[in-house]
Amino acid sequence: MLKRSDFPKEFIFGTATAAYQIEGAAKEDGRGPSIWDVFSHTPGKTFNGDTGDIACDHYHRFREDVAIMKDIGLDAYRFSISWSRVMPDGKNINQKGLDFYNRLVDELLENDIVPFVTLYHWDLPYALYEKGGWLNSDIAMYFRAYATLMFNELGDRVKHWITLNEPWCSSFLGYYTGEHAPGHKNLQEAIIAAHNLLRSHGHAVQAFREEIKDGHVGLTNVVMKVEPGDSRPESFLMASLVDKIVNAWFHDPVVFGKYPEEAVKTYSDLGLTVFEDELNVISTPIDFFGVNYYTRTLVVHDENNPMKFSYVQGDLPKTEMGWEIYPQGLFDMLVYLKERYRLPLYITENGMAGPDKVENGKIKDTYRIEYLEKHFEKALEAINAGVNLKGYFIWSLIDNFEWAYGYSKRFGIVYVDYNTQKRIPKESAHWLREFLKS
């Protein structure tokens, strides 16, 4: 049986959340609308028309949620700042918004929980979207100003910072597939948005180096193990290309100061112009990469698809999201990242959506316990293989607004009754408490 004591003494275990998914209080205390407020209020964009207006009411209940973290025995908590709460129009400061995050950080520290702050988890102020959003090259300077504000406000107490969460999702799901806000469907826009996201990241890191002398800053990417879905040589080539598009595109420029050549060739006719000085900013040295790992991706060569590949389903057991459960992929990608980039790593998200039901006041999510155990084992295996893995954040602390899926998917180790806002720790939370004592 795996124990906490099997991990290095300084290794941290935590949980993660995102502002729009849990905070609610969408129109309180001066908060402005974000692209997700507008997107979720647009008919047909989310399951049942669900929105984050109330979500888990964390804005009012954060002390209760911190107490739950304390009871479980968590070392750390990763959360994001709502940019539109602290700068409603993307540029002017809202003191009441800053006050909330000051209270949250202080509450965490009083309970010996280390705060990890993510500056951007997909909720761009709508006022900046109206100026072009991630397609406007000026966005990098807006983001730098926002980052500087937060470093100055919280940097005396917060020592671990993440600039962006999953820029692949912000760009490709937001601007190419249209599944996420702002709901565009244009590949060229997705490429431009991705580049401006990375530029913004680089400017935020530069601001961090100027403002904070004793902290750590990194970038969190979704990391997918890309494998061929059949045995054709063309599918193996496509799997390699998709790996460059999904993974290396958001890692290589940050470390090496250049985009992967195979992907650049693929996008060569999309008009992306990259200047040397921009790559110099993007590659401002960081302290770690955050790894969000959930599943593998299977692709096959497809002549009929404009991108020459299609995604296919595998035959492994799946979560409620339809994602294959593939712990080996976590080990493989941690080793890959270690060997390619030579940076410390944190698993900043890993977890599963399950068919959670309350029965006699309890939630028996043994499937989630099994999922976490297997992924913990692979994390430890990676450490023993020489990976400098420093922490593991479970997604998520509490059930929440799951973006386009609304409230239909439950990832939390704590159940939320959305009618009453009652929190009920699931069996996985009780298991985690005992694991952290072991």
Helices and strands as residue ranges (DSSP letters): G 4-6, E 12-16, H 19-22, H 35-40, G 47-49, H 58-72, E 76-80, H 83-86, H 95-110, E 114-120, H 126-129, G 133-135, H 139-154, E 160-165, H 167-168, I 169-173, H 174-175, H 187-211, E 216-222, E 225-228, H 233-246, G 248-250, H 252-256, H 261-266, G 268-270, H 276-282, E 288-292, E 296-301, E 309-312, H 327-341, E 345-349, H 366-384, E 389-395, G 403-405, E 414-417, E 422-425, H 427-437
